[in-house]
Amino acid sequence: MKPITRFGNIDFLSGLLLAAIAIIALCYIRTLTVGTVLEMGPGYFPLGLALVLLGLGLCLLVKGLFVDAPPVGEFHLRPLFFILLSFAAFGLLIERAGIMVAILAQVAVAHFASRETTVLQSVLTGIGCAVVSAVVFVLILQIPVSILP
Protein backbone atom coordinates (compact mmCIF):
# COMPACT_ATOMS: atom_id res chain seq x y z
CA MET A 1 0.00 0.00 0.00
CA LYS A 2 1.37 3.39 -0.95
CA PRO A 3 1.61 6.17 1.59
CA ILE A 4 -0.83 9.05 1.50
CA THR A 5 0.46 11.26 -1.26
CA ARG A 6 -1.72 14.11 -2.51
CA PHE A 7 -5.02 15.69 -1.68
CA GLY A 8 -5.22 17.59 -4.98
CA ASN A 9 -5.64 14.73 -7.42
CA ILE A 10 -8.75 14.22 -9.50
CA ASP A 11 -9.97 11.08 -7.67
CA PHE A 12 -9.76 12.64 -4.22
CA LEU A 13 -11.49 15.86 -5.22
CA SER A 14 -14.17 14.04 -7.24
CA GLY A 15 -14.89 11.79 -4.26
CA LEU A 16 -15.06 14.83 -2.00
CA LEU A 17 -17.55 16.50 -4.36
CA LEU A 18 -19.76 13.39 -4.60
CA ALA A 19 -19.71 12.90 -0.84
CA ALA A 20 -20.59 16.56 -0.26
CA ILE A 21 -23.52 16.39 -2.71
CA ALA A 22 -24.74 13.20 -1.02
CA ILE A 23 -24.55 14.77 2.44
CA ILE A 24 -26.46 17.84 1.25
CA ALA A 25 -29.10 15.56 -0.32
CA LEU A 26 -29.37 13.56 2.93
CA CYS A 27 -29.94 16.80 4.84
CA TYR A 28 -32.73 17.82 2.46
CA ILE A 29 -34.52 14.47 2.46
CA ARG A 30 -34.29 13.78 6.20
CA THR A 31 -37.86 14.98 6.75
CA LEU A 32 -39.37 12.76 4.03
CA THR A 33 -41.08 9.50 4.91
CA VAL A 34 -38.99 6.57 3.72
CA GLY A 35 -41.54 3.77 4.10
CA THR A 36 -40.80 0.14 3.31
CA VAL A 37 -39.97 -1.83 0.21
CA LEU A 38 -43.64 -2.74 -0.26
CA GLU A 39 -44.97 0.73 0.59
CA MET A 40 -42.32 3.19 -0.54
CA GLY A 41 -42.58 6.72 0.74
CA PRO A 42 -41.43 9.85 -1.08
CA GLY A 43 -38.00 9.61 0.55
CA TYR A 44 -37.26 5.98 -0.35
CA PHE A 45 -35.61 6.48 -3.74
CA PRO A 46 -33.78 9.73 -2.88
CA LEU A 47 -32.38 8.10 0.27
CA GLY A 48 -31.12 5.10 -1.67
CA LEU A 49 -29.64 7.30 -4.36
CA ALA A 50 -27.92 9.57 -1.82
CA LEU A 51 -26.46 6.56 0.01
CA VAL A 52 -25.11 5.07 -3.22
CA LEU A 53 -23.65 8.45 -4.15
CA LEU A 54 -22.06 8.74 -0.72
CA GLY A 55 -20.57 5.25 -1.03
CA LEU A 56 -19.12 6.02 -4.46
CA GLY A 57 -17.76 9.31 -3.20
CA LEU A 58 -16.07 7.66 -0.23
CA CYS A 59 -14.56 4.97 -2.49
CA LEU A 60 -13.13 7.63 -4.80
CA LEU A 61 -11.89 9.64 -1.84
CA VAL A 62 -9.99 6.67 -0.41
CA LYS A 63 -8.68 5.73 -3.87
CA GLY A 64 -7.43 9.27 -4.32
CA LEU A 65 -5.48 9.02 -1.09
CA PHE A 66 -3.62 5.81 -1.90
CA VAL A 67 -3.41 5.53 -5.70
CA ASP A 68 -1.58 7.91 -7.97
CA ALA A 69 -4.04 9.88 -10.05
CA PRO A 70 -3.58 12.85 -12.35
CA PRO A 71 -3.91 16.30 -10.84
CA VAL A 72 -6.96 18.42 -11.53
CA GLY A 73 -6.64 20.15 -14.87
CA GLU A 74 -7.72 23.58 -16.00
CA PHE A 75 -11.20 24.91 -15.34
CA HIS A 76 -13.09 25.61 -18.58
CA LEU A 77 -16.08 27.95 -18.55
CA ARG A 78 -17.34 27.17 -22.07
CA PRO A 79 -18.51 23.57 -21.37
CA LEU A 80 -20.01 24.60 -18.05
CA PHE A 81 -21.95 27.45 -19.64
CA PHE A 82 -23.36 25.44 -22.55
CA ILE A 83 -24.27 22.37 -20.49
CA LEU A 84 -26.13 24.51 -17.93
CA LEU A 85 -27.78 26.43 -20.77
CA SER A 86 -28.88 23.13 -22.34
CA PHE A 87 -30.60 22.12 -19.08
CA ALA A 88 -32.34 25.50 -18.99
CA ALA A 89 -33.48 25.07 -22.60
CA PHE A 90 -34.90 21.64 -21.79
CA GLY A 91 -36.70 22.97 -18.71
CA LEU A 92 -38.22 25.86 -20.64
CA LEU A 93 -39.33 23.75 -23.61
CA ILE A 94 -40.56 20.50 -22.07
CA GLU A 95 -44.10 21.74 -21.33
CA ARG A 96 -44.41 24.15 -24.24
CA ALA A 97 -42.90 22.16 -27.11
CA GLY A 98 -43.00 18.54 -25.98
CA ILE A 99 -40.33 16.08 -25.00
CA MET A 100 -38.88 15.49 -28.47
CA VAL A 101 -38.33 19.16 -29.30
CA ALA A 102 -37.00 19.84 -25.79
CA ILE A 103 -34.43 17.04 -26.07
CA LEU A 104 -33.42 18.07 -29.58
CA ALA A 105 -32.91 21.64 -28.36
CA GLN A 106 -30.96 20.44 -25.33
CA VAL A 107 -28.58 18.37 -27.45
CA ALA A 108 -28.23 21.23 -29.95
CA VAL A 109 -27.20 23.66 -27.22
CA ALA A 110 -24.93 21.10 -25.51
CA HIS A 111 -23.19 20.52 -28.86
CA PHE A 112 -21.35 23.81 -28.42
CA ALA A 113 -19.78 22.63 -25.14
CA SER A 114 -17.28 20.43 -26.99
CA ARG A 115 -15.00 21.27 -29.86
CA GLU A 116 -14.50 17.59 -30.74
CA THR A 117 -18.14 16.65 -31.38
CA THR A 118 -19.28 16.88 -34.98
CA VAL A 119 -22.68 18.18 -36.05
CA LEU A 120 -23.62 14.75 -37.41
CA GLN A 121 -22.85 13.12 -34.05
CA SER A 122 -24.99 15.67 -32.24
CA VAL A 123 -27.88 15.30 -34.69
CA LEU A 124 -27.84 11.51 -34.42
CA THR A 125 -27.54 11.66 -30.62
CA GLY A 126 -30.40 14.15 -30.39
CA ILE A 127 -32.70 12.13 -32.62
CA GLY A 128 -31.85 8.90 -30.81
CA CYS A 129 -32.36 10.40 -27.35
CA ALA A 130 -35.61 12.09 -28.39
CA VAL A 131 -37.12 8.94 -29.88
CA VAL A 132 -36.04 6.67 -27.03
CA SER A 133 -37.22 9.18 -24.40
CA ALA A 134 -40.59 9.58 -26.10
CA VAL A 135 -41.10 5.83 -26.27
CA VAL A 136 -39.90 5.09 -22.73
CA PHE A 137 -41.32 8.03 -20.80
CA VAL A 138 -44.50 8.84 -22.71
CA LEU A 139 -45.62 5.57 -24.27
CA ILE A 140 -44.33 2.95 -21.81
CA LEU A 141 -44.23 4.78 -18.46
CA GLN A 142 -47.12 7.08 -19.45
CA ILE A 143 -45.58 10.24 -17.99
CA PRO A 144 -48.06 13.06 -18.67
CA VAL A 145 -45.99 15.08 -21.13
CA SER A 146 -46.67 15.72 -24.79
CA ILE A 147 -44.44 14.16 -27.43
CA LEU A 148 -44.64 17.09 -29.86
CA PRO A 149 -46.14 20.59 -29.59
GROMACS elastic network, one bead per residue, 0.5 to 0.9 nm:
[ bonds ]
;  ai    aj funct       b0    kb
    1    66     6  0.71074   500
    1    67     6  0.86411   500
    2     5     6  0.79342   500
    2    65     6  0.88634   500
    2    66     6  0.56272   500
    2    67     6  0.70672   500
    2    68     6  0.88497   500
    3    65     6  0.80903   500
    3    66     6  0.62934   500
    3    67     6  0.88693   500
    4     7     6  0.84763   500
    4    64     6  0.88045   500
    4    65     6  0.53195   500
    4    66     6  0.54612   500
    4    67     6  0.84214   500
    5    64     6  0.86940   500
    5    65     6  0.63480   500
    5    66     6  0.68378   500
    5    67     6  0.82222   500
    5    68     6  0.77727   500
    6     9     6  0.63172   500
    6    12     6  0.83447   500
    6    64     6  0.76974   500
    6    65     6  0.64802   500
    6    66     6  0.85278   500
    6    68     6  0.82612   500
    6    69     6  0.89518   500
    6    71     6  0.88965   500
    7    10     6  0.87869   500
    7    12     6  0.61765   500
    7    13     6  0.73756   500
    7    64     6  0.73471   500
    7    65     6  0.67156   500
    8    11     6  0.84942   500
    8    12     6  0.67516   500
    8    13     6  0.65063   500
    8    64     6  0.86304   500
    8    70     6  0.89111   500
    8    71     6  0.61454   500
    8    72     6  0.68241   500
    9    12     6  0.56142   500
    9    13     6  0.63522   500
    9    14     6  0.85625   500
    9    64     6  0.65266   500
    9    65     6  0.85283   500
    9    68     6  0.79575   500
    9    69     6  0.57411   500
    9    70     6  0.56614   500
    9    72     6  0.56784   500
   10    13     6  0.53382   500
   10    14     6  0.58723   500
   10    15     6  0.84221   500
   10    64     6  0.72781   500
   10    69     6  0.64253   500
   10    70     6  0.60632   500
   10    71     6  0.54484   500
   10    72     6  0.50037   500
   10    73     6  0.82838   500
   11    14     6  0.51539   500
   11    15     6  0.60256   500
   11    16     6  0.84850   500
   11    60     6  0.54866   500
   11    61     6  0.62991   500
   11    62     6  0.84886   500
   11    63     6  0.66950   500
   11    65     6  0.82317   500
   11    67     6  0.88195   500
   11    68     6  0.89786   500
   11    69     6  0.65029   500
   11    70     6  0.81174   500
   11    71     6  0.86123   500
   11    72     6  0.88227   500
   12    15     6  0.51998   500
   12    16     6  0.61464   500
   12    17     6  0.86905   500
   12    57     6  0.87302   500
   12    58     6  0.89790   500
   12    60     6  0.60687   500
   12    62     6  0.70850   500
   12    63     6  0.70125   500
   12    65     6  0.64258   500
   12    69     6  0.86191   500
   13    17     6  0.61484   500
   13    18     6  0.86564   500
   13    60     6  0.84030   500
   13    61     6  0.70878   500
   13    64     6  0.77937   500
   13    72     6  0.81749   500
   14    17     6  0.50718   500
   14    18     6  0.62143   500
   14    19     6  0.85424   500
   14    57     6  0.71778   500
   14    60     6  0.69317   500
   14    61     6  0.73226   500
   14    64     6  0.87571   500
   15    18     6  0.51432   500
   15    19     6  0.60161   500
   15    20     6  0.84376   500
   15    54     6  0.85621   500
   15    56     6  0.71649   500
   15    58     6  0.58924   500
   15    59     6  0.70550   500
   15    62     6  0.80616   500
   15    63     6  0.86905   500
   15    64     6  0.78695   500
   16    19     6  0.51668   500
   16    20     6  0.60532   500
   16    21     6  0.86284   500
   16    57     6  0.62530   500
   16    58     6  0.74517   500
   16    60     6  0.79530   500
   16    61     6  0.60736   500
   17    20     6  0.51057   500
   17    21     6  0.61954   500
   17    22     6  0.85948   500
   17    57     6  0.72779   500
   18    21     6  0.51644   500
   18    22     6  0.61405   500
   18    23     6  0.86286   500
   18    53     6  0.62982   500
   18    54     6  0.64810   500
   18    55     6  0.89247   500
   18    56     6  0.74006   500
   18    58     6  0.81042   500
   18    60     6  0.87839   500
   19    22     6  0.50442   500
   19    23     6  0.61362   500
   19    24     6  0.86210   500
   19    50     6  0.89140   500
   19    53     6  0.68025   500
   19    55     6  0.77029   500
   19    56     6  0.78009   500
   19    58     6  0.64152   500
   19    61     6  0.85293   500
   20    23     6  0.51194   500
   20    24     6  0.61956   500
   20    25     6  0.85626   500
   20    54     6  0.79681   500
   20    57     6  0.83120   500
   21    24     6  0.51428   500
   21    25     6  0.61256   500
   21    26     6  0.86020   500
   21    50     6  0.81649   500
   21    53     6  0.80656   500
   21    54     6  0.80337   500
   22    26     6  0.60914   500
   22    27     6  0.86226   500
   22    49     6  0.83627   500
   22    51     6  0.69286   500
   22    52     6  0.84327   500
   22    53     6  0.57882   500
   22    54     6  0.52091   500
   22    55     6  0.89740   500
   22    57     6  0.82796   500
   23    27     6  0.62392   500
   23    28     6  0.87295   500
   23    50     6  0.75179   500
   23    51     6  0.87677   500
   23    54     6  0.72452   500
   24    27     6  0.51074   500
   24    28     6  0.63861   500
   24    29     6  0.88193   500
   24    50     6  0.89470   500
   25    28     6  0.51044   500
   25    29     6  0.61891   500
   25    30     6  0.85219   500
   25    46     6  0.78988   500
   25    47     6  0.81695   500
   25    50     6  0.62846   500
   26    29     6  0.52468   500
   26    30     6  0.59114   500
   26    46     6  0.82346   500
   26    47     6  0.67789   500
   26    50     6  0.63731   500
   26    51     6  0.81243   500
   27    30     6  0.54707   500
   27    31     6  0.83498   500
   28    31     6  0.72678   500
   28    32     6  0.84898   500
   29    32     6  0.53741   500
   29    33     6  0.85873   500
   29    43     6  0.62729   500
   29    46     6  0.71719   500
   29    47     6  0.70622   500
   30    33     6  0.81304   500
   30    34     6  0.89543   500
   30    43     6  0.79416   500
   30    47     6  0.84252   500
   31    43     6  0.82029   500
   32    41     6  0.75923   500
   32    42     6  0.62299   500
   32    44     6  0.83448   500
   33    40     6  0.84253   500
   33    41     6  0.52299   500
   33    42     6  0.60050   500
   33    43     6  0.53425   500
   33    44     6  0.73917   500
   34    39     6  0.89273   500
   34    40     6  0.63725   500
   34    42     6  0.62961   500
   34    45     6  0.81868   500
   34    46     6  0.89769   500
   34    47     6  0.76050   500
   35    38     6  0.81172   500
   35    39     6  0.57766   500
   35    42     6  0.79793   500
   35    43     6  0.76935   500
   35    44     6  0.65465   500
   36    39     6  0.50176   500
   36    40     6  0.51450   500
   36    41     6  0.72890   500
   36    44     6  0.77448   500
   37    40     6  0.55993   500
   37    41     6  0.89600   500
   37    44     6  0.82849   500
   40    43     6  0.78156   500
   40    44     6  0.57786   500
   40    45     6  0.81287   500
   41    44     6  0.54767   500
   41    45     6  0.82860   500
   42    45     6  0.72320   500
   42    46     6  0.78561   500
   43    46     6  0.54339   500
   43    47     6  0.58225   500
   43    48     6  0.85221   500
   44    47     6  0.53580   500
   44    48     6  0.63455   500
   44    49     6  0.87182   500
   45    48     6  0.51358   500
   45    49     6  0.60617   500
   45    50     6  0.85109   500
   46    49     6  0.50288   500
   46    50     6  0.59581   500
   46    51     6  0.84860   500
   47    50     6  0.51444   500
   47    51     6  0.61263   500
   47    52     6  0.86232   500
   48    51     6  0.51657   500
   48    52     6  0.62077   500
   48    53     6  0.85551   500
   49    52     6  0.51790   500
   49    53     6  0.61044   500
   49    54     6  0.85333   500
   50    54     6  0.60183   500
   50    55     6  0.85587   500
   51    55     6  0.61204   500
   51    56     6  0.86051   500
   52    55     6  0.50429   500
   52    56     6  0.61846   500
   52    57     6  0.84864   500
   53    56     6  0.51479   500
   53    57     6  0.60240   500
   53    58     6  0.85731   500
   54    58     6  0.61111   500
   54    59     6  0.85842   500
   55    58     6  0.51713   500
   55    59     6  0.61962   500
   55    60     6  0.86728   500
   56    59     6  0.50828   500
   56    60     6  0.62152   500
   56    61     6  0.84990   500
   57    60     6  0.51805   500
   57    61     6  0.60318   500
   57    62     6  0.86723   500
   58    62     6  0.61636   500
   58    63     6  0.84613   500
   59    62     6  0.52991   500
   59    63     6  0.60840   500
   59    64     6  0.85199   500
   60    64     6  0.59489   500
   60    65     6  0.86165   500
   61    64     6  0.51154   500
   61    65     6  0.64913   500
   62    65     6  0.51253   500
   62    66     6  0.65937   500
   62    67     6  0.85123   500
   63    66     6  0.54263   500
   63    67     6  0.55796   500
   63    68     6  0.84842   500
   63    69     6  0.87766   500
   64    67     6  0.56656   500
   64    68     6  0.70306   500
   64    69     6  0.66870   500
   65    68     6  0.79824   500
   70    73     6  0.83094   500
   72    75     6  0.86380   500
   76    79     6  0.64244   500
   76    80     6  0.70123   500
   77    80     6  0.51903   500
   77    81     6  0.59892   500
   77    82     6  0.86761   500
   78    81     6  0.52181   500
   78    82     6  0.62820   500
   78    83     6  0.85772   500
   78   112     6  0.82278   500
   78   113     6  0.59972   500
   78   114     6  0.83443   500
   79    82     6  0.53300   500
   79    83     6  0.59534   500
   79    84     6  0.84102   500
   79   110     6  0.80333   500
   79   112     6  0.76044   500
   79   114     6  0.65583   500
   80    83     6  0.53923   500
   80    84     6  0.61195   500
   80    85     6  0.84368   500
   80   113     6  0.73627   500
   81    84     6  0.53900   500
   81    85     6  0.60286   500
   81    86     6  0.86004   500
   81   113     6  0.76282   500
   82    86     6  0.59858   500
   82    87     6  0.86890   500
   82   109     6  0.63022   500
   82   110     6  0.54860   500
   82   111     6  0.80070   500
   82   112     6  0.64127   500
   82   113     6  0.52352   500
   83    86     6  0.50212   500
   83    87     6  0.64898   500
   83    88     6  0.87850   500
   83   106     6  0.84808   500
   83   109     6  0.74548   500
   83   110     6  0.52243   500
   83   111     6  0.86454   500
   83   112     6  0.85712   500
   83   113     6  0.64717   500
   84    87     6  0.52004   500
   84    88     6  0.63829   500
   84    89     6  0.87309   500
   84   110     6  0.83984   500
   85    89     6  0.61417   500
   85    90     6  0.86414   500
   85   106     6  0.81735   500
   85   109     6  0.70467   500
   85   110     6  0.76864   500
   86    89     6  0.50013   500
   86    90     6  0.62277   500
   86    91     6  0.86233   500
   86   105     6  0.73959   500
   86   107     6  0.69882   500
   86   108     6  0.78715   500
   86   109     6  0.51947   500
   86   110     6  0.54605   500
   87    90     6  0.50989   500
   87    91     6  0.61677   500
   87    92     6  0.86294   500
   87   106     6  0.64770   500
   87   109     6  0.89582   500
   87   110     6  0.86361   500
   88    91     6  0.50429   500
   88    92     6  0.61178   500
   88    93     6  0.85572   500
   88   106     6  0.82284   500
   89    92     6  0.51927   500
   89    93     6  0.60770   500
   89    94     6  0.84455   500
   89   102     6  0.70586   500
   89   103     6  0.87922   500
   89   105     6  0.67228   500
   89   106     6  0.59323   500
   89   109     6  0.79281   500
   90    93     6  0.52373   500
   90    94     6  0.57848   500
   90    99     6  0.84140   500
   90   101     6  0.86195   500
   90   103     6  0.62981   500
   90   104     6  0.87034   500
   90   105     6  0.68674   500
   90   106     6  0.54280   500
   91    94     6  0.56834   500
   91    95     6  0.79430   500
   91   102     6  0.77425   500
   92    95     6  0.72130   500
   92    96     6  0.73614   500
   92    97     6  0.88048   500
   92   102     6  0.80185   500
   93    96     6  0.51353   500
   93    97     6  0.52498   500
   93    98     6  0.68013   500
   93    99     6  0.78673   500
   93   101     6  0.73738   500
   93   102     6  0.50510   500
   93   103     6  0.86630   500
   93   105     6  0.82612   500
   94    97     6  0.58045   500
   94    98     6  0.50050   500
   94    99     6  0.53107   500
   94   100     6  0.82993   500
   94   101     6  0.76816   500
   94   102     6  0.51957   500
   94   103     6  0.80939   500
   94   145     6  0.77246   500
   94   146     6  0.82179   500
   95    98     6  0.57466   500
   95    99     6  0.77278   500
   95   102     6  0.85983   500
   95   145     6  0.69243   500
   95   146     6  0.74030   500
   95   149     6  0.85888   500
   96   102     6  0.87148   500
   96   146     6  0.87408   500
   96   149     6  0.66578   500
   97   100     6  0.78983   500
   97   101     6  0.58779   500
   97   102     6  0.64790   500
   97   146     6  0.78125   500
   97   147     6  0.81453   500
   97   148     6  0.60199   500
   98   101     6  0.57616   500
   98   102     6  0.61468   500
   98   103     6  0.86979   500
   98   145     6  0.66641   500
   98   149     6  0.52059   500
   99   102     6  0.50890   500
   99   103     6  0.60719   500
   99   104     6  0.85268   500
   99   130     6  0.70475   500
   99   133     6  0.75930   500
   99   134     6  0.65942   500
   99   138     6  0.86620   500
   99   145     6  0.69276   500
   99   146     6  0.63517   500
   99   147     6  0.51388   500
   99   148     6  0.65681   500
   99   149     6  0.86670   500
  100   103     6  0.52904   500
  100   104     6  0.61405   500
  100   105     6  0.85783   500
  100   126     6  0.88020   500
  100   127     6  0.81721   500
  100   129     6  0.83503   500
  100   131     6  0.69347   500
  100   133     6  0.76925   500
  100   134     6  0.65947   500
  100   146     6  0.86141   500
  100   147     6  0.58085   500
  100   148     6  0.61296   500
  100   149     6  0.89367   500
  101   104     6  0.50409   500
  101   105     6  0.60389   500
  101   106     6  0.84667   500
  101   130     6  0.76319   500
  101   147     6  0.81120   500
  101   148     6  0.66599   500
  101   149     6  0.79413   500
  102   105     6  0.51572   500
  102   106     6  0.60793   500
  102   107     6  0.87006   500
  102   130     6  0.82873   500
  103   107     6  0.61565   500
  103   108     6  0.84260   500
  103   126     6  0.65852   500
  103   127     6  0.83759   500
  103   129     6  0.70796   500
  103   130     6  0.55907   500
  103   133     6  0.85085   500
  104   107     6  0.53008   500
  104   108     6  0.60867   500
  104   109     6  0.86983   500
  104   123     6  0.80215   500
  104   125     6  0.87587   500
  104   126     6  0.50146   500
  104   127     6  0.67118   500
  104   129     6  0.80596   500
  104   130     6  0.64700   500
  105   109     6  0.61632   500
  105   110     6  0.84886   500
  105   126     6  0.81620   500
  106   109     6  0.53089   500
  106   110     6  0.60734   500
  106   111     6  0.85381   500
  106   126     6  0.80982   500
  107   111     6  0.59711   500
  107   122     6  0.65701   500
  107   123     6  0.78961   500
  107   125     6  0.74964   500
  107   126     6  0.54639   500
  107   129     6  0.88288   500
  108   111     6  0.52058   500
  108   112     6  0.75086   500
  108   119     6  0.87936   500
  108   122     6  0.68339   500
  108   123     6  0.75960   500
  108   126     6  0.74189   500
  109   112     6  0.59675   500
  109   113     6  0.77726   500
  110   113     6  0.53862   500
  110   114     6  0.78160   500
  110   122     6  0.86435   500
  111   114     6  0.61993   500
  111   115     6  0.82828   500
  111   117     6  0.68407   500
  111   118     6  0.81214   500
  111   119     6  0.75724   500
  111   122     6  0.61763   500
  112   115     6  0.69847   500
  112   117     6  0.83825   500
  113   117     6  0.87977   500
  114   117     6  0.58554   500
  114   118     6  0.89706   500
  115   118     6  0.79874   500
  117   120     6  0.83654   500
  117   121     6  0.64602   500
  117   122     6  0.69731   500
  118   121     6  0.52622   500
  118   122     6  0.64504   500
  118   123     6  0.87497   500
  119   122     6  0.51202   500
  119   123     6  0.61018   500
  119   124     6  0.85891   500
  120   123     6  0.50874   500
  120   124     6  0.61005   500
  120   125     6  0.84214   500
  121   124     6  0.52599   500
  121   125     6  0.59930   500
  121   126     6  0.84568   500
  122   125     6  0.50108   500
  122   126     6  0.59132   500
  122   127     6  0.84952   500
  123   126     6  0.51082   500
  123   127     6  0.61293   500
  123   128     6  0.84730   500
  124   127     6  0.52201   500
  124   128     6  0.59967   500
  124   129     6  0.84661   500
  125   128     6  0.51279   500
  125   129     6  0.59680   500
  125   130     6  0.83831   500
  126   129     6  0.52154   500
  126   130     6  0.59437   500
  126   131     6  0.85155   500
  127   130     6  0.51340   500
  127   131     6  0.60966   500
  127   132     6  0.85007   500
  128   131     6  0.53447   500
  128   132     6  0.60672   500
  128   133     6  0.83593   500
  129   132     6  0.52459   500
  129   133     6  0.58062   500
  129   134     6  0.83635   500
  130   133     6  0.51950   500
  130   134     6  0.60369   500
  130   135     6  0.85983   500
  131   134     6  0.51776   500
  131   135     6  0.62116   500
  131   136     6  0.85845   500
  132   135     6  0.51834   500
  132   136     6  0.59882   500
  132   137     6  0.82792   500
  133   136     6  0.51700   500
  133   137     6  0.55797   500
  133   138     6  0.74890   500
  134   137     6  0.55683   500
  134   138     6  0.52307   500
  134   139     6  0.66899   500
  134   140     6  0.87374   500
  134   146     6  0.87381   500
  134   147     6  0.61308   500
  135   138     6  0.57752   500
  135   140     6  0.62129   500
  135   141     6  0.84753   500
  136   139     6  0.59470   500
  136   140     6  0.50038   500
  136   141     6  0.60911   500
  136   142     6  0.81793   500
  137   140     6  0.59931   500
  137   142     6  0.60331   500
  137   143     6  0.55648   500
  137   144     6  0.86729   500
  137   145     6  0.84565   500
  138   141     6  0.58781   500
  138   143     6  0.50382   500
  138   144     6  0.68349   500
  138   145     6  0.66013   500
  138   146     6  0.75097   500
  138   147     6  0.71153   500
  139   142     6  0.52644   500
  139   143     6  0.78280   500
  140   143     6  0.83301   500
  142   145     6  0.82514   500
  143   146     6  0.88037   500
  146   149     6  0.68517   500
